[in-house]
Amino acid sequence: MQRQGADLTNMATTDFICDFSRREWDGKFPLVEGHQGALISGDCLTLAFGQVVLEEQTSLDPGYTCTMCLEERKDRCWQSPAYEDAIICLRCIRQGSTKLHKDPDWDWTKPTLQEPA
């Protein structure tokens, strides 16, 4: 998302905000962009990937609208625990994590299941 009132002709780094945590971007952590400027941070994507892909959990019943692709979806999803309007579908989690995993500018890897001790 973009900061409300941001000058679209002169955007500052801190004008970009994760839709899922509302954390301002400082250029020091990865962001993945969806449609119409939707953004998810690497930290939020890690949480979403762990819950939805690895643990096969979901936050909502089918029929929600994904913040990232703006589509009504029926697959599993992750809803921000802090902002109920921020929802990412399984497809966008997979696409975003693949993109971020391959991005040479960030040291981000797809989460894996932790083996019990």
Buried (B, 14 or more C-beta within 10 A) or exposed (E): BBBEEBEEEEEEEEBBBBBBBEBEBEEEEBBBEBEEEBBBBBBBBBBBBBBBBEEEEBBBEEEBEBBBBEEEBEBBBBBBEEBEEBBBBBBBBBBBBEBBEEEEEBEBEBBEEEEEE
